[in-house]
Amino acid sequence: MLWPYKTSGISDQLFERLPGIPMSQREVRLLMISALRLSSESVVWDIGAGTGTIPVEIGLLCPQSRIIAIERDEEVAKLIRRNCDRFSVTNVEVVEGNAPDCLETLRPLPDRVCIEGGRQLKQILLDVWRNYLQPEGRVVATASSLESLYLLSEGFSSLQARNIEIVQAAVNRLETRGIQQVFAALDPMFILSGEKF
């Protein structure tokens, strides 16, 4: 078994990757999963699932939960399926489609939503919140640029979400370069979360 532990934090190197496909780094995943505040039987939608690290981690942590990973690119959707197989995760359904358009066909409705990307971040957030997220549900979204941070902040504000939290993850990892060990910075990431009344 690749990850025999009961905690999240799978090493990035254990996931299969494709060049140019984004992956939530281990430290960011830990913060995102914590912000989701999962229950043992959560229904989670991961929009813009990329490599599939969040669905895999949640699938292992909460084997009774249902996770729907939404990804627009067919090759990337296949990558998510391979990573689920790699970790023997069986409670993830991969849906190929463009959000927010593809969301209306998805069931069951979520009590937790993770938005990891998309061309229409604010529209995805608004659509999920107004039309699909269950009462007392939570949304966690990531922003890697000032523009996406602004769009998501504006979206959360217009929704009158409660318990809004914004965390900036600025992580440094020890790396060996030549004969020296140095701290290398990962790209900073903002993690926004809020809860529906």
N, C-alpha and C positions, 0 to 999 in steps of 0.2 A: 504494500500500500504506500502510495507516494506521500500522503499526509496523514499519519496515524493519530494525530493529536486532536483534542477536543477544543482547542482554541483556534482563532483565526490568525492570519499572519503568514500565509503560505509564501515561501520564497519566490520572488519573481522568476527566477531561472527554471522553476519547475513547470511553468506554463509553456505550451507551444505558442510560438509567435509568428506573425507575418510582418515583413518589412513595411513600415509606414502605418501600421495599424496601432492606434493608441492603446495603452494599457494603464490602468490605475495602479500606481506603485504600492507596494505592500503597506507602507506607513499611512498613505492616503486611504487605502482600503480599510484599515483599522478604524480610522476616524469616521469614514462614511458608514460603516456597519454599526458602529456605536451610535451615530446620530439617527439611524433608522429605528432604534429601540424595538427590535424584533420580538415577537412572541413565538412560541414553539410551532404555531400553525398559521403564521402570517401568509398572506397572499401578496407577493412582491412583483412589481413590474420594473424591469431594468431597461430603460430606454436609451439606446445608443450603447449597447453592451460591449462593443469592441471585442477584445480578446476573451471576454467571459469570466474575468477574475471575480467580479462581485457575485454573479450567479453561482459559481463554484463554491466560493467561501460560504455563502448563505445556505446553499444546498447541504453542505457538510455540517454546518452549525445547527441547522433546523431541518432535519430530515423529514418532518411531517409538514413542512411548509410547501407552498407551490410558488415557483418562480417562473415568470415569463420574461425571456430575454428578447428584446426587440432590436433588430439590426437590419438596415436597408440593403446591405451588400451581400450577395449570395455566398461569395468566398469567405467573408468574415463570419457569416452565420454558420458555415461548415466548420470554421475554426472553433467557434463556441461549442459546437457539438463534440468536436474532438477533445477539447479540454474537459468537458463534462465526462466523457468516456474515460479519459486519462485518470481522473480522480474518482471514478465509479459513482458519479452523482446522477441520480435517476429522477429527481423531482424538478428538473428544469425543462421547460418547453421553449424552443427557439422559434421565433416568428420573424419571417422576412417581410419587411414593409417599412414605409416611410411614415414616421410620426410627424404630426398628429393624425394624419389621414387613416392609418391602419388601426387606430386604437378602438374604434367603435365596434369592431368585430370580436374583441378580446373578452374572454370570460374565464374565470370569475373576476369580478371587480376587485381592485387592490385595496389593502389597508396600508400599504407601504409602496412608495414609488421612488426609484432612483433615476435621476436624469443625468446621464454622463455625456451628453453631447446632442448634437442635432443642429440643423441649419436654422431652425425656428425656435430657439430656446424659450423665449418668453411665451410664444403661442402654445408650445407644448406644455409648459407649466400651467398656463391659464386653462387650457382645455382639460388637462388631467384633473386639476383641482375642481373645476366647475361641473364636470360631466362624469367622472369615473371614481375619484378618490372617496372612500367610505368615510362617514363621520368619525372623528378622532383619529383619522389616518395621518400619516406623515409623509412629507416629500423631502428628499435630500438631493441637492443638485450641485454640480461642480462647475467652476469657472476658472479658466486658465488665462484669461485676458481681461483687461480693464473693461472692454466692451461687453463681454459676456457677464461679468460681474454686475455691471450697470443694469443690463436687461433683466437678470434674475432678481436683483434687489428691487427694481421697479415692479416686477411681477408680484413678488411676495408682498410688497407694500400695498398694492392695489387689491389684494385678496383678503386683507385683514387677517392674516394668519396669526396664530398665537405661538408663543414660545419660539420666536424666530432666533436662530443662532447663526452667526457667521464666524468661521474659523479659517485662518490662513495657515496652511501647512507649509513650513519651510524646513525641509529635511536635509541633513548632511549625512553622507555615509563614508565610512573609512574605506579607502581604496589603496591598493598597492600600485605605485607607478615607478617602474624601474626599481631602485633600491630604497625608495622612500614610501612611507605611508602618509597619505594626505586625506583631508576631508573634502569630498566632492559634493557640491550642492545639486539636488534634484530641482526640477522646475517647480516654482511655487504654485500652489493650488488653493483656491478658495472653496470652502465647503459651506453651502447654505442649507438650512433646514427650517421647517416650520410645520405646525400641526393645525389640522382643520377642526373647527368648532363642532 
